[in-house]
């Protein structure tokens, strides 16, 4: 996968990241300031990650946010919105672990990609309730 902009193309990309997974280009969400973006990548049939691209002083980097840190056999994490100010993004996760499904709605630090706050429904988390993306809300299965 190549990260490009108006000045860079596939032959001279800002960043290249290889994957055996299925990249979902329609899931791409660019931060309002243009200094970050997310895309869904599915390396396994039942596992979908969120790749977070961030622009720093030394150029662009990409990090993988998995559905869970343990090893469930089924799960996804998806971008759900940008919090104004550029310090957090919103994510929805669902995993099956120990025979149970668990869905959470989270604010994630853009600096560390660690979850700051989480709730079991969007309305229980003020930033999530206020800043969730209409595009995400219209297409997600997390709020079914």
PyMOL commands that place a pseudoatom at each C-alpha (Angstrom):
pseudoatom trace, name=CA, resn=UNK, resi=1, chain=A, elem=C, hetatm=0, pos=[0.000, 0.000, 0.000]
pseudoatom trace, name=CA, resn=UNK, resi=2, chain=A, elem=C, hetatm=0, pos=[1.375, 3.408, -0.959]
pseudoatom trace, name=CA, resn=UNK, resi=3, chain=A, elem=C, hetatm=0, pos=[0.584, 6.665, 0.815]
pseudoatom trace, name=CA, resn=UNK, resi=4, chain=A, elem=C, hetatm=0, pos=[0.463, 9.398, -1.819]
pseudoatom trace, name=CA, resn=UNK, resi=5, chain=A, elem=C, hetatm=0, pos=[-0.685, 13.000, -2.094]
pseudoatom trace, name=CA, resn=UNK, resi=6, chain=A, elem=C, hetatm=0, pos=[-0.871, 15.628, -4.849]
pseudoatom trace, name=CA, resn=UNK, resi=7, chain=A, elem=C, hetatm=0, pos=[2.947, 15.842, -5.004]
pseudoatom trace, name=CA, resn=UNK, resi=8, chain=A, elem=C, hetatm=0, pos=[3.742, 12.125, -4.599]
pseudoatom trace, name=CA, resn=UNK, resi=9, chain=A, elem=C, hetatm=0, pos=[2.698, 9.114, -6.654]
pseudoatom trace, name=CA, resn=UNK, resi=10, chain=A, elem=C, hetatm=0, pos=[3.180, 5.348, -6.432]
pseudoatom trace, name=CA, resn=UNK, resi=11, chain=A, elem=C, hetatm=0, pos=[6.709, 5.657, -7.810]
pseudoatom trace, name=CA, resn=UNK, resi=12, chain=A, elem=C, hetatm=0, pos=[7.631, 8.245, -5.180]
pseudoatom trace, name=CA, resn=UNK, resi=13, chain=A, elem=C, hetatm=0, pos=[5.250, 7.645, -2.234]
pseudoatom trace, name=CA, resn=UNK, resi=14, chain=A, elem=C, hetatm=0, pos=[5.277, 9.324, 1.148]
pseudoatom trace, name=CA, resn=UNK, resi=15, chain=A, elem=C, hetatm=0, pos=[5.242, 5.858, 2.743]
pseudoatom trace, name=CA, resn=UNK, resi=16, chain=A, elem=C, hetatm=0, pos=[4.926, 2.236, 1.609]
pseudoatom trace, name=CA, resn=UNK, resi=17, chain=A, elem=C, hetatm=0, pos=[3.618, -0.590, 3.776]
pseudoatom trace, name=CA, resn=UNK, resi=18, chain=A, elem=C, hetatm=0, pos=[3.365, -4.189, 2.615]
pseudoatom trace, name=CA, resn=UNK, resi=19, chain=A, elem=C, hetatm=0, pos=[0.589, -6.525, 3.704]
pseudoatom trace, name=CA, resn=UNK, resi=20, chain=A, elem=C, hetatm=0, pos=[-0.822, -9.905, 2.810]
pseudoatom trace, name=CA, resn=UNK, resi=21, chain=A, elem=C, hetatm=0, pos=[-4.155, -8.637, 4.108]
pseudoatom trace, name=CA, resn=UNK, resi=22, chain=A, elem=C, hetatm=0, pos=[-7.097, -7.194, 2.247]
pseudoatom trace, name=CA, resn=UNK, resi=23, chain=A, elem=C, hetatm=0, pos=[-6.939, -3.387, 2.261]
pseudoatom trace, name=CA, resn=UNK, resi=24, chain=A, elem=C, hetatm=0, pos=[-10.366, -1.692, 2.370]
pseudoatom trace, name=CA, resn=UNK, resi=25, chain=A, elem=C, hetatm=0, pos=[-9.689, 1.615, 0.531]
pseudoatom trace, name=CA, resn=UNK, resi=26, chain=A, elem=C, hetatm=0, pos=[-13.288, 2.833, 0.968]
pseudoatom trace, name=CA, resn=UNK, resi=27, chain=A, elem=C, hetatm=0, pos=[-12.696, 2.852, 4.745]
pseudoatom trace, name=CA, resn=UNK, resi=28, chain=A, elem=C, hetatm=0, pos=[-10.002, 5.534, 4.463]
pseudoatom trace, name=CA, resn=UNK, resi=29, chain=A, elem=C, hetatm=0, pos=[-10.641, 8.524, 6.719]
pseudoatom trace, name=CA, resn=UNK, resi=30, chain=A, elem=C, hetatm=0, pos=[-8.383, 11.585, 6.577]
pseudoatom trace, name=CA, resn=UNK, resi=31, chain=A, elem=C, hetatm=0, pos=[-8.029, 13.869, 9.612]
pseudoatom trace, name=CA, resn=UNK, resi=32, chain=A, elem=C, hetatm=0, pos=[-9.307, 17.426, 9.091]
pseudoatom trace, name=CA, resn=UNK, resi=33, chain=A, elem=C, hetatm=0, pos=[-5.763, 18.845, 9.298]
pseudoatom trace, name=CA, resn=UNK, resi=34, chain=A, elem=C, hetatm=0, pos=[-4.394, 16.258, 6.862]
pseudoatom trace, name=CA, resn=UNK, resi=35, chain=A, elem=C, hetatm=0, pos=[-1.790, 15.006, 9.346]
pseudoatom trace, name=CA, resn=UNK, resi=36, chain=A, elem=C, hetatm=0, pos=[-3.328, 11.571, 9.937]
pseudoatom trace, name=CA, resn=UNK, resi=37, chain=A, elem=C, hetatm=0, pos=[-5.487, 8.969, 8.272]
pseudoatom trace, name=CA, resn=UNK, resi=38, chain=A, elem=C, hetatm=0, pos=[-6.891, 5.546, 9.006]
pseudoatom trace, name=CA, resn=UNK, resi=39, chain=A, elem=C, hetatm=0, pos=[-7.685, 2.558, 6.817]
pseudoatom trace, name=CA, resn=UNK, resi=40, chain=A, elem=C, hetatm=0, pos=[-9.122, -0.887, 7.563]
pseudoatom trace, name=CA, resn=UNK, resi=41, chain=A, elem=C, hetatm=0, pos=[-6.943, -3.891, 6.742]
pseudoatom trace, name=CA, resn=UNK, resi=42, chain=A, elem=C, hetatm=0, pos=[-8.172, -7.467, 7.043]
pseudoatom trace, name=CA, resn=UNK, resi=43, chain=A, elem=C, hetatm=0, pos=[-5.259, -9.923, 7.388]
pseudoatom trace, name=CA, resn=UNK, resi=44, chain=A, elem=C, hetatm=0, pos=[-7.550, -12.870, 8.250]
pseudoatom trace, name=CA, resn=UNK, resi=45, chain=A, elem=C, hetatm=0, pos=[-11.142, -13.771, 7.416]
pseudoatom trace, name=CA, resn=UNK, resi=46, chain=A, elem=C, hetatm=0, pos=[-12.325, -12.981, 10.945]
pseudoatom trace, name=CA, resn=UNK, resi=47, chain=A, elem=C, hetatm=0, pos=[-9.881, -10.238, 11.983]
pseudoatom trace, name=CA, resn=UNK, resi=48, chain=A, elem=C, hetatm=0, pos=[-9.904, -6.587, 10.808]
pseudoatom trace, name=CA, resn=UNK, resi=49, chain=A, elem=C, hetatm=0, pos=[-7.330, -4.073, 12.021]
pseudoatom trace, name=CA, resn=UNK, resi=50, chain=A, elem=C, hetatm=0, pos=[-7.155, -0.295, 11.813]
pseudoatom trace, name=CA, resn=UNK, resi=51, chain=A, elem=C, hetatm=0, pos=[-3.954, 1.138, 10.382]
pseudoatom trace, name=CA, resn=UNK, resi=52, chain=A, elem=C, hetatm=0, pos=[-3.207, 4.656, 11.573]
pseudoatom trace, name=CA, resn=UNK, resi=53, chain=A, elem=C, hetatm=0, pos=[-0.910, 6.830, 9.466]
pseudoatom trace, name=CA, resn=UNK, resi=54, chain=A, elem=C, hetatm=0, pos=[0.540, 9.891, 11.222]
pseudoatom trace, name=CA, resn=UNK, resi=55, chain=A, elem=C, hetatm=0, pos=[2.707, 12.706, 9.967]
pseudoatom trace, name=CA, resn=UNK, resi=56, chain=A, elem=C, hetatm=0, pos=[5.587, 13.634, 12.261]
pseudoatom trace, name=CA, resn=UNK, resi=57, chain=A, elem=C, hetatm=0, pos=[8.743, 15.711, 12.134]
pseudoatom trace, name=CA, resn=UNK, resi=58, chain=A, elem=C, hetatm=0, pos=[10.569, 12.895, 10.310]
pseudoatom trace, name=CA, resn=UNK, resi=59, chain=A, elem=C, hetatm=0, pos=[7.765, 12.144, 7.838]
pseudoatom trace, name=CA, resn=UNK, resi=60, chain=A, elem=C, hetatm=0, pos=[4.936, 9.629, 7.887]
pseudoatom trace, name=CA, resn=UNK, resi=61, chain=A, elem=C, hetatm=0, pos=[4.646, 6.516, 10.048]
pseudoatom trace, name=CA, resn=UNK, resi=62, chain=A, elem=C, hetatm=0, pos=[2.024, 3.784, 10.204]
pseudoatom trace, name=CA, resn=UNK, resi=63, chain=A, elem=C, hetatm=0, pos=[0.959, 1.722, 13.206]
pseudoatom trace, name=CA, resn=UNK, resi=64, chain=A, elem=C, hetatm=0, pos=[-1.488, -1.149, 13.495]
pseudoatom trace, name=CA, resn=UNK, resi=65, chain=A, elem=C, hetatm=0, pos=[-4.315, -1.028, 16.026]
pseudoatom trace, name=CA, resn=UNK, resi=66, chain=A, elem=C, hetatm=0, pos=[-5.610, -4.605, 16.474]
pseudoatom trace, name=CA, resn=UNK, resi=67, chain=A, elem=C, hetatm=0, pos=[-9.116, -5.514, 17.638]
pseudoatom trace, name=CA, resn=UNK, resi=68, chain=A, elem=C, hetatm=0, pos=[-7.663, -6.883, 20.888]
pseudoatom trace, name=CA, resn=UNK, resi=69, chain=A, elem=C, hetatm=0, pos=[-4.301, -7.482, 22.514]
pseudoatom trace, name=CA, resn=UNK, resi=70, chain=A, elem=C, hetatm=0, pos=[-5.088, -11.035, 23.544]
pseudoatom trace, name=CA, resn=UNK, resi=71, chain=A, elem=C, hetatm=0, pos=[-5.803, -13.701, 20.942]
pseudoatom trace, name=CA, resn=UNK, resi=72, chain=A, elem=C, hetatm=0, pos=[-9.497, -13.965, 20.249]
pseudoatom trace, name=CA, resn=UNK, resi=73, chain=A, elem=C, hetatm=0, pos=[-10.376, -15.713, 17.027]
pseudoatom trace, name=CA, resn=UNK, resi=74, chain=A, elem=C, hetatm=0, pos=[-12.879, -13.113, 15.884]
pseudoatom trace, name=CA, resn=UNK, resi=75, chain=A, elem=C, hetatm=0, pos=[-12.779, -9.323, 15.998]
pseudoatom trace, name=CA, resn=UNK, resi=76, chain=A, elem=C, hetatm=0, pos=[-12.612, -5.938, 14.350]
pseudoatom trace, name=CA, resn=UNK, resi=77, chain=A, elem=C, hetatm=0, pos=[-11.694, -2.382, 15.220]
pseudoatom trace, name=CA, resn=UNK, resi=78, chain=A, elem=C, hetatm=0, pos=[-12.911, 0.489, 13.089]
pseudoatom trace, name=CA, resn=UNK, resi=79, chain=A, elem=C, hetatm=0, pos=[-12.430, 4.221, 12.821]
pseudoatom trace, name=CA, resn=UNK, resi=80, chain=A, elem=C, hetatm=0, pos=[-15.511, 6.097, 14.028]
pseudoatom trace, name=CA, resn=UNK, resi=81, chain=A, elem=C, hetatm=0, pos=[-14.541, 9.789, 14.019]
pseudoatom trace, name=CA, resn=UNK, resi=82, chain=A, elem=C, hetatm=0, pos=[-12.016, 12.531, 14.699]
pseudoatom trace, name=CA, resn=UNK, resi=83, chain=A, elem=C, hetatm=0, pos=[-12.130, 14.523, 17.933]
pseudoatom trace, name=CA, resn=UNK, resi=84, chain=A, elem=C, hetatm=0, pos=[-11.474, 18.250, 17.265]
pseudoatom trace, name=CA, resn=UNK, resi=85, chain=A, elem=C, hetatm=0, pos=[-7.961, 19.335, 18.165]
pseudoatom trace, name=CA, resn=UNK, resi=86, chain=A, elem=C, hetatm=0, pos=[-6.269, 16.311, 16.591]
pseudoatom trace, name=CA, resn=UNK, resi=87, chain=A, elem=C, hetatm=0, pos=[-5.305, 14.628, 19.852]
pseudoatom trace, name=CA, resn=UNK, resi=88, chain=A, elem=C, hetatm=0, pos=[-7.813, 11.746, 19.744]
pseudoatom trace, name=CA, resn=UNK, resi=89, chain=A, elem=C, hetatm=0, pos=[-9.731, 9.576, 17.352]
pseudoatom trace, name=CA, resn=UNK, resi=90, chain=A, elem=C, hetatm=0, pos=[-12.821, 7.488, 17.981]
pseudoatom trace, name=CA, resn=UNK, resi=91, chain=A, elem=C, hetatm=0, pos=[-12.861, 3.727, 17.497]
pseudoatom trace, name=CA, resn=UNK, resi=92, chain=A, elem=C, hetatm=0, pos=[-15.400, 0.931, 17.818]
pseudoatom trace, name=CA, resn=UNK, resi=93, chain=A, elem=C, hetatm=0, pos=[-14.271, -2.605, 18.634]
pseudoatom trace, name=CA, resn=UNK, resi=94, chain=A, elem=C, hetatm=0, pos=[-15.971, -5.933, 18.775]
pseudoatom trace, name=CA, resn=UNK, resi=95, chain=A, elem=C, hetatm=0, pos=[-14.222, -9.158, 19.741]
pseudoatom trace, name=CA, resn=UNK, resi=96, chain=A, elem=C, hetatm=0, pos=[-15.218, -12.654, 20.640]
pseudoatom trace, name=CA, resn=UNK, resi=97, chain=A, elem=C, hetatm=0, pos=[-13.189, -13.940, 23.524]
pseudoatom trace, name=CA, resn=UNK, resi=98, chain=A, elem=C, hetatm=0, pos=[-13.918, -16.772, 25.943]
pseudoatom trace, name=CA, resn=UNK, resi=99, chain=A, elem=C, hetatm=0, pos=[-17.142, -17.500, 24.069]
pseudoatom trace, name=CA, resn=UNK, resi=100, chain=A, elem=C, hetatm=0, pos=[-18.571, -13.998, 24.568]
pseudoatom trace, name=CA, resn=UNK, resi=101, chain=A, elem=C, hetatm=0, pos=[-18.883, -10.976, 22.291]
pseudoatom trace, name=CA, resn=UNK, resi=102, chain=A, elem=C, hetatm=0, pos=[-17.707, -7.649, 23.680]
pseudoatom trace, name=CA, resn=UNK, resi=103, chain=A, elem=C, hetatm=0, pos=[-18.343, -4.321, 21.935]
pseudoatom trace, name=CA, resn=UNK, resi=104, chain=A, elem=C, hetatm=0, pos=[-16.712, -1.096, 23.106]
pseudoatom trace, name=CA, resn=UNK, resi=105, chain=A, elem=C, hetatm=0, pos=[-16.642, 2.508, 21.925]
pseudoatom trace, name=CA, resn=UNK, resi=106, chain=A, elem=C, hetatm=0, pos=[-13.399, 4.320, 22.673]
pseudoatom trace, name=CA, resn=UNK, resi=107, chain=A, elem=C, hetatm=0, pos=[-11.373, 7.495, 22.503]
pseudoatom trace, name=CA, resn=UNK, resi=108, chain=A, elem=C, hetatm=0, pos=[-7.834, 6.679, 21.358]
pseudoatom trace, name=CA, resn=UNK, resi=109, chain=A, elem=C, hetatm=0, pos=[-4.815, 8.942, 21.876]
pseudoatom trace, name=CA, resn=UNK, resi=110, chain=A, elem=C, hetatm=0, pos=[-3.239, 9.939, 18.560]
pseudoatom trace, name=CA, resn=UNK, resi=111, chain=A, elem=C, hetatm=0, pos=[0.132, 10.206, 20.303]
pseudoatom trace, name=CA, resn=UNK, resi=112, chain=A, elem=C, hetatm=0, pos=[0.234, 6.692, 21.807]
pseudoatom trace, name=CA, resn=UNK, resi=113, chain=A, elem=C, hetatm=0, pos=[-2.689, 4.894, 20.081]
pseudoatom trace, name=CA, resn=UNK, resi=114, chain=A, elem=C, hetatm=0, pos=[-3.747, 3.715, 23.535]
pseudoatom trace, name=CA, resn=UNK, resi=115, chain=A, elem=C, hetatm=0, pos=[-7.395, 3.806, 24.571]
pseudoatom trace, name=CA, resn=UNK, resi=116, chain=A, elem=C, hetatm=0, pos=[-8.051, 6.713, 26.959]
pseudoatom trace, name=CA, resn=UNK, resi=117, chain=A, elem=C, hetatm=0, pos=[-11.723, 6.066, 27.675]
pseudoatom trace, name=CA, resn=UNK, resi=118, chain=A, elem=C, hetatm=0, pos=[-14.216, 3.360, 26.736]
pseudoatom trace, name=CA, resn=UNK, resi=119, chain=A, elem=C, hetatm=0, pos=[-17.901, 2.655, 27.107]
pseudoatom trace, name=CA, resn=UNK, resi=120, chain=A, elem=C, hetatm=0, pos=[-20.349, -0.053, 26.131]
pseudoatom trace, name=CA, resn=UNK, resi=121, chain=A, elem=C, hetatm=0, pos=[-22.484, 2.308, 24.026]
pseudoatom trace, name=CA, resn=UNK, resi=122, chain=A, elem=C, hetatm=0, pos=[-21.718, 5.540, 22.132]
pseudoatom trace, name=CA, resn=UNK, resi=123, chain=A, elem=C, hetatm=0, pos=[-24.116, 7.661, 24.170]
pseudoatom trace, name=CA, resn=UNK, resi=124, chain=A, elem=C, hetatm=0, pos=[-22.167, 6.830, 27.357]
pseudoatom trace, name=CA, resn=UNK, resi=125, chain=A, elem=C, hetatm=0, pos=[-18.986, 8.509, 26.100]
pseudoatom trace, name=CA, resn=UNK, resi=126, chain=A, elem=C, hetatm=0, pos=[-19.391, 12.260, 25.526]
pseudoatom trace, name=CA, resn=UNK, resi=127, chain=A, elem=C, hetatm=0, pos=[-16.676, 12.719, 22.852]
pseudoatom trace, name=CA, resn=UNK, resi=128, chain=A, elem=C, hetatm=0, pos=[-17.996, 9.682, 21.019]
pseudoatom trace, name=CA, resn=UNK, resi=129, chain=A, elem=C, hetatm=0, pos=[-21.569, 10.893, 21.208]
pseudoatom trace, name=CA, resn=UNK, resi=130, chain=A, elem=C, hetatm=0, pos=[-20.603, 14.377, 19.956]
pseudoatom trace, name=CA, resn=UNK, resi=131, chain=A, elem=C, hetatm=0, pos=[-17.985, 13.625, 17.304]
pseudoatom trace, name=CA, resn=UNK, resi=132, chain=A, elem=C, hetatm=0, pos=[-18.808, 10.278, 15.732]
pseudoatom trace, name=CA, resn=UNK, resi=133, chain=A, elem=C, hetatm=0, pos=[-18.615, 10.360, 11.962]
pseudoatom trace, name=CA, resn=UNK, resi=134, chain=A, elem=C, hetatm=0, pos=[-21.993, 10.306, 10.171]
pseudoatom trace, name=CA, resn=UNK, resi=135, chain=A, elem=C, hetatm=0, pos=[-20.371, 8.103, 7.521]
pseudoatom trace, name=CA, resn=UNK, resi=136, chain=A, elem=C, hetatm=0, pos=[-19.296, 5.623, 10.190]
pseudoatom trace, name=CA, resn=UNK, resi=137, chain=A, elem=C, hetatm=0, pos=[-22.680, 5.676, 11.927]
pseudoatom trace, name=CA, resn=UNK, resi=138, chain=A, elem=C, hetatm=0, pos=[-24.506, 5.010, 8.651]
pseudoatom trace, name=CA, resn=UNK, resi=139, chain=A, elem=C, hetatm=0, pos=[-22.321, 2.024, 7.725]
pseudoatom trace, name=CA, resn=UNK, resi=140, chain=A, elem=C, hetatm=0, pos=[-21.284, 0.319, 10.948]
pseudoatom trace, name=CA, resn=UNK, resi=141, chain=A, elem=C, hetatm=0, pos=[-22.729, -2.848, 12.421]
pseudoatom trace, name=CA, resn=UNK, resi=142, chain=A, elem=C, hetatm=0, pos=[-21.417, -1.896, 15.875]
pseudoatom trace, name=CA, resn=UNK, resi=143, chain=A, elem=C, hetatm=0, pos=[-24.619, -0.013, 16.757]
pseudoatom trace, name=CA, resn=UNK, resi=144, chain=A, elem=C, hetatm=0, pos=[-27.052, -2.591, 15.342]
for i in range(1, 144): cmd.bond("trace and resi %d" % i, "trace and resi %d" % (i + 1))
show_as sticks, trace
zoom trace
